């Protein structure tokens, strides 16, 4: 049996987090959501996620800091940074594999994940 690919969505805006998680679940992904960087690091310490999608601006630590910490732990996860501001270079320098600028369509994320399978 093939296991579902697991995705960690790190987004402090609850409507965005819930919407993205719901869309990913309908596309067959196993999804967990977190509202800040600290809880994301805790979740990643407990589970190996295939994909991590992290917003930039969040409480406690920003998405670039989250990316740096997660990339030090594992080179296997696909990390996607997202931000309203153009933080592409910051995320990529921290070890992210891709960047999407808000507003993005959930289909953009799904397409990116399917392309990276």
ChimeraX attribute file (.defattr): number of C-alpha atoms within 10 A of each C-alpha:
attribute: neighborCount
match mode: 1-to-1
recipient: residues
	/A:1	3
	/A:2	4
	/A:3	7
	/A:4	12
	/A:5	14
	/A:6	20
	/A:7	24
	/A:8	23
	/A:9	25
	/A:10	27
	/A:11	26
	/A:12	19
	/A:13	14
	/A:14	12
	/A:15	10
	/A:16	13
	/A:17	18
	/A:18	16
	/A:19	12
	/A:20	21
	/A:21	21
	/A:22	14
	/A:23	16
	/A:24	21
	/A:25	16
	/A:26	9
	/A:27	11
	/A:28	11
	/A:29	20
	/A:30	17
	/A:31	20
	/A:32	18
	/A:33	21
	/A:34	21
	/A:35	18
	/A:36	24
	/A:37	27
	/A:38	17
	/A:39	14
	/A:40	23
	/A:41	18
	/A:42	11
	/A:43	16
	/A:44	16
	/A:45	12
	/A:46	9
	/A:47	11
	/A:48	15
	/A:49	21
	/A:50	18
	/A:51	20
	/A:52	24
	/A:53	24
	/A:54	30
	/A:55	28
	/A:56	27
	/A:57	19
	/A:58	17
	/A:59	13
	/A:60	12
	/A:61	13
	/A:62	16
	/A:63	30
	/A:64	25
	/A:65	16
	/A:66	23
	/A:67	29
	/A:68	16
	/A:69	15
	/A:70	21
	/A:71	17
	/A:72	10
	/A:73	13
	/A:74	12
	/A:75	11
	/A:76	11
	/A:77	18
	/A:78	20
	/A:79	25
	/A:80	25
	/A:81	27
	/A:82	26
	/A:83	19
	/A:84	13
	/A:85	12
	/A:86	14
	/A:87	18
	/A:88	19
	/A:89	12
	/A:90	17
	/A:91	26
	/A:92	18
	/A:93	13
	/A:94	20
	/A:95	21
	/A:96	26
	/A:97	14
	/A:98	16
	/A:99	22
	/A:100	21
	/A:101	14
	/A:102	12
	/A:103	10
	/A:104	12
	/A:105	10
	/A:106	16
	/A:107	12
	/A:108	11
	/A:109	18
	/A:110	16
	/A:111	10
	/A:112	14
	/A:113	18
	/A:114	10
	/A:115	8
	/A:116	9
	/A:117	8
